[in-house]
Amino acid sequence: MDKPKEKLKGIRLLALDFDGVFTDNRVFVDDTGREMVICDRADSLGLKLLRERRPDIRVFVISKETSGVVKGRCDKLKIPALTGIDDKPKAFRELMEREGVAPGETAFVGNDLNDVECIRMAGVGISPADGVREARRAADLVTRHRGGQGAIREVTEIILGIDLRRGGRRKGA
């Protein structure tokens, strides 16, 4: 198993961007201005499994977005969400400090330019397969799955040493 995947199993804090990580980065807007996104239930179940099997890992969302979509989804998944964040690296540093976690004990999953510094700052920086080139280049690990299509589930399975989609344990787990 390669080093980023090994390091990922030892993290204590997982921070996730929302748009482009939980979603495929698209937003649907109806004629009243109400926004909707599509999230993958496999990602949600992966986070639930992580919470049950590794309660020592704290999970947070850090998002520039201010819409109720992010808060609503995170509330349902019981994940604290920092929303309306213009300076994600500052928020990520403050979160690590508040939680008493060193950068090397963290993972950050992000897909776009405003995530690159956090990706570099984390002990394991991760980009979904469809992240922008700069995010993928900065990442220690690029998932096989796209944002909103199983990228989070893939990360949670690596942390847990399982591969449920293929029906068994990951190599080296």
Sine and cosine of phi, psi and omega as CSV:
sin_phi,cos_phi,sin_psi,cos_psi,sin_omega,cos_omega
0.00,0.00,0.61,-0.79,-0.04,-1.00
-0.98,0.18,0.30,-0.95,-0.13,-0.99
-0.85,0.53,-0.72,0.69,0.00,-1.00
-0.85,0.53,-0.63,0.78,0.01,-1.00
-0.93,0.37,-0.60,0.80,0.06,-1.00
-0.91,0.42,-0.71,0.70,0.01,-1.00
-0.89,0.46,-0.59,0.81,-0.04,-1.00
-0.88,0.48,-0.55,0.84,0.01,-1.00
-0.92,0.39,-0.33,0.94,-0.04,-1.00
-0.98,-0.22,0.17,0.98,-0.03,-1.00
-0.95,0.32,0.35,-0.94,0.07,-1.00
-0.89,-0.46,-0.22,0.98,-0.02,-1.00
-0.60,-0.80,0.76,-0.65,0.05,-1.00
-0.88,-0.48,0.88,-0.47,0.04,-1.00
-0.93,-0.37,0.67,-0.74,-0.08,-1.00
-0.77,-0.63,0.70,-0.72,0.25,-0.97
-0.95,0.32,0.24,-0.97,0.01,-1.00
-0.98,-0.20,-0.93,0.36,-0.03,-1.00
-0.91,0.41,0.80,-0.61,-0.01,-1.00
1.00,0.01,-0.13,0.99,0.07,-1.00
-0.89,-0.46,-0.86,0.51,0.14,-0.99
-0.96,0.28,-0.46,0.89,-0.07,-1.00
-0.87,-0.50,0.15,-0.99,0.08,-1.00
-1.00,0.06,0.28,0.96,0.07,-1.00
0.98,0.19,0.08,1.00,0.07,-1.00
-0.99,-0.13,0.42,-0.91,0.08,-1.00
-0.74,-0.67,0.68,-0.73,0.06,-1.00
-0.97,-0.22,0.74,-0.67,-0.03,-1.00
-0.84,-0.55,0.82,-0.57,0.03,-1.00
-1.00,0.05,0.01,-1.00,-0.10,-0.99
-0.94,0.34,-0.13,0.99,0.08,-1.00
-0.99,-0.13,-0.05,1.00,-0.03,-1.00
1.00,-0.03,0.00,1.00,0.02,-1.00
-0.94,0.34,0.74,-0.68,-0.03,-1.00
-0.99,-0.16,0.55,-0.83,0.08,-1.00
-0.64,-0.77,0.53,-0.85,0.06,-1.00
-0.73,-0.68,0.21,-0.98,0.06,-1.00
-0.92,-0.38,0.78,-0.62,0.06,-1.00
-0.89,-0.46,0.43,-0.90,-0.03,-1.00
-1.00,-0.06,0.84,-0.54,0.00,-1.00
-0.90,0.43,-0.41,0.91,0.07,-1.00
-0.90,0.44,-0.61,0.80,0.07,-1.00
-0.89,0.46,-0.70,0.71,-0.01,-1.00
-0.87,0.49,-0.69,0.72,0.01,-1.00
-0.92,0.39,-0.61,0.79,0.07,-1.00
-0.86,0.52,-0.67,0.74,0.03,-1.00
-0.92,0.39,-0.59,0.81,0.05,-1.00
-0.91,0.42,-0.70,0.72,0.04,-1.00
-0.88,0.47,-0.66,0.75,0.02,-1.00
-0.88,0.47,-0.72,0.70,0.00,-1.00
-0.88,0.48,-0.65,0.76,-0.03,-1.00
-0.96,0.28,-0.67,0.74,-0.12,-0.99
-1.00,-0.01,-0.39,0.92,0.00,-1.00
-0.70,-0.72,0.92,0.39,-0.02,-1.00
-0.90,0.43,-0.20,0.98,0.04,-1.00
-0.96,0.26,-0.25,0.97,0.01,-1.00
-1.00,-0.08,0.84,-0.54,0.06,-1.00
-1.00,-0.02,0.68,-0.74,-0.04,-1.00
-0.88,-0.48,0.71,-0.71,0.01,-1.00
-0.66,-0.75,0.43,-0.90,0.18,-0.98
-0.94,-0.33,0.71,-0.70,0.11,-0.99
-0.84,-0.54,0.92,-0.40,-0.12,-0.99
-0.70,-0.71,0.63,-0.78,0.12,-0.99
-0.95,0.31,-0.46,0.89,-0.07,-1.00
-0.89,0.45,0.58,-0.81,0.02,-1.00
-0.90,-0.44,0.00,1.00,-0.07,-1.00
-0.93,0.38,0.41,-0.91,0.02,-1.00
-0.91,0.41,-0.25,0.97,0.01,-1.00
-0.87,0.50,-0.72,0.69,-0.03,-1.00
-0.90,0.44,-0.78,0.63,-0.02,-1.00
-0.87,0.49,-0.70,0.72,-0.01,-1.00
-0.87,0.49,-0.71,0.70,-0.01,-1.00
-0.92,0.39,-0.70,0.72,-0.01,-1.00
-0.91,0.41,-0.63,0.78,0.07,-1.00
-0.86,0.50,-0.70,0.72,0.00,-1.00
-0.88,0.48,-0.61,0.79,-0.03,-1.00
-1.00,0.05,-0.02,1.00,0.00,-1.00
0.88,0.48,0.69,0.72,0.03,-1.00
-0.88,-0.47,0.83,-0.56,0.07,-1.00
-0.89,0.46,0.69,-0.72,-0.03,-1.00
-0.84,-0.54,0.80,-0.60,0.15,-0.99
-0.99,-0.13,0.93,-0.37,-0.08,-1.00
-0.90,-0.43,0.32,-0.95,-0.02,-1.00
0.94,0.35,0.48,0.88,-0.08,-1.00
-1.00,0.01,0.93,-0.36,0.05,-1.00
-0.99,0.13,-0.53,0.85,-0.02,-1.00
-0.92,-0.39,0.99,0.11,-0.05,-1.00
-0.89,0.46,-0.67,0.74,0.02,-1.00
-0.86,0.52,-0.66,0.75,0.03,-1.00
-0.89,0.45,-0.71,0.70,0.01,-1.00
-0.89,0.46,-0.63,0.78,0.01,-1.00
-0.91,0.41,-0.70,0.71,0.05,-1.00
-0.87,0.50,-0.72,0.69,0.00,-1.00
-0.90,0.44,-0.61,0.79,0.03,-1.00
-0.90,0.44,-0.72,0.70,0.03,-1.00
-0.86,0.50,-0.70,0.71,-0.01,-1.00
-0.89,0.46,-0.74,0.67,-0.01,-1.00
-0.87,0.49,-0.62,0.78,-0.03,-1.00
-1.00,0.06,-0.09,1.00,0.01,-1.00
0.92,0.38,0.64,0.77,-0.06,-1.00
-0.86,-0.51,0.74,-0.67,0.05,-1.00
-0.97,0.24,0.45,-0.89,0.02,-1.00
-0.79,0.61,-0.61,0.80,0.00,-1.00
-0.92,0.39,-0.21,0.98,0.00,-1.00
-0.98,-0.20,0.29,0.96,-0.07,-1.00
-0.85,-0.52,0.34,-0.94,0.20,-0.98
-0.74,-0.68,0.58,-0.82,0.06,-1.00
-0.76,-0.65,0.76,-0.65,0.04,-1.00
-0.93,-0.37,0.88,-0.47,0.01,-1.00
-0.53,-0.84,0.37,-0.93,-0.13,-0.99
-0.84,-0.54,-0.12,0.99,-0.16,-0.99
-0.73,-0.68,0.01,-1.00,-0.10,-1.00
-0.83,0.55,-0.64,0.77,-0.03,-1.00
-0.97,0.26,0.03,1.00,0.06,-1.00
-0.97,-0.24,-0.24,0.97,-0.16,-0.99
-0.85,0.53,-0.71,0.70,-0.03,-1.00
-0.90,0.45,-0.63,0.78,0.04,-1.00
-0.92,0.39,-0.63,0.78,0.05,-1.00
-0.86,0.51,-0.70,0.72,0.01,-1.00
-0.94,0.35,-0.55,0.83,-0.06,-1.00
-0.95,0.32,-0.54,0.84,-0.09,-1.00
-0.95,0.33,0.43,-0.91,0.11,-0.99
-0.87,0.49,-0.60,0.80,0.11,-0.99
-0.74,-0.68,0.95,-0.32,0.07,-1.00
-1.00,-0.02,0.71,-0.70,-0.13,-0.99
-0.74,-0.67,0.63,-0.77,0.12,-0.99
-0.80,-0.60,0.63,-0.78,0.17,-0.99
-0.90,0.44,0.31,-0.95,-0.02,-1.00
-0.82,0.57,-0.52,0.86,-0.05,-1.00
-0.98,-0.19,0.27,0.96,0.07,-1.00
-0.89,0.46,0.35,-0.94,0.04,-1.00
-0.88,0.47,0.41,-0.91,-0.08,-1.00
-0.79,0.62,-0.69,0.72,-0.03,-1.00
-0.89,0.46,-0.62,0.78,0.04,-1.00
-0.92,0.38,-0.69,0.72,0.01,-1.00
-0.90,0.44,-0.65,0.76,0.00,-1.00
-0.92,0.39,-0.58,0.81,-0.01,-1.00
-0.96,0.27,-0.39,0.92,-0.14,-0.99
-0.97,0.26,0.56,-0.83,0.16,-0.99
-0.98,0.20,-0.45,0.89,-0.06,-1.00
-0.62,-0.78,0.77,-0.64,0.12,-0.99
-0.92,-0.38,0.83,-0.55,-0.05,-1.00
-0.94,0.35,0.36,-0.93,0.12,-0.99
-0.96,0.27,-0.48,0.88,-0.06,-1.00
-1.00,-0.06,0.45,-0.89,0.03,-1.00
-0.99,0.12,0.31,-0.95,0.09,-1.00
-0.87,0.50,0.66,-0.75,-0.01,-1.00
0.96,0.29,0.09,1.00,-0.02,-1.00
-0.69,-0.72,0.60,0.80,0.10,-1.00
0.96,-0.29,0.06,1.00,0.00,-1.00
-0.89,0.46,-0.69,0.73,0.00,-1.00
-0.91,0.41,-0.68,0.73,0.02,-1.00
-0.85,0.53,-0.68,0.74,0.02,-1.00
-0.86,0.51,-0.70,0.71,0.00,-1.00
-0.89,0.45,-0.71,0.70,-0.02,-1.00
-0.90,0.43,-0.59,0.80,0.03,-1.00
-0.93,0.37,-0.59,0.81,0.06,-1.00
-0.90,0.44,-0.72,0.70,0.01,-1.00
-0.85,0.52,-0.68,0.74,-0.06,-1.00
-0.99,0.12,-0.16,0.99,0.01,-1.00
0.95,0.31,0.49,0.87,0.01,-1.00
-0.82,-0.58,0.30,-0.95,0.07,-1.00
-0.63,-0.78,0.98,0.19,-0.10,-1.00
-0.92,0.40,-0.48,0.88,-0.02,-1.00
-0.94,0.35,-0.41,0.91,0.04,-1.00
-0.97,-0.24,-0.06,1.00,0.12,-0.99
0.99,0.10,0.56,0.83,0.04,-1.00
-0.07,-1.00,-0.25,-0.97,0.01,-1.00
-1.00,0.07,0.52,-0.86,0.06,-1.00
-0.94,0.33,0.48,-0.87,0.10,-1.00
-0.85,0.52,0.69,-0.72,0.02,-1.00
0.98,0.18,0.05,1.00,-0.04,-1.00
-1.00,0.09,0.00,0.00,0.00,0.00
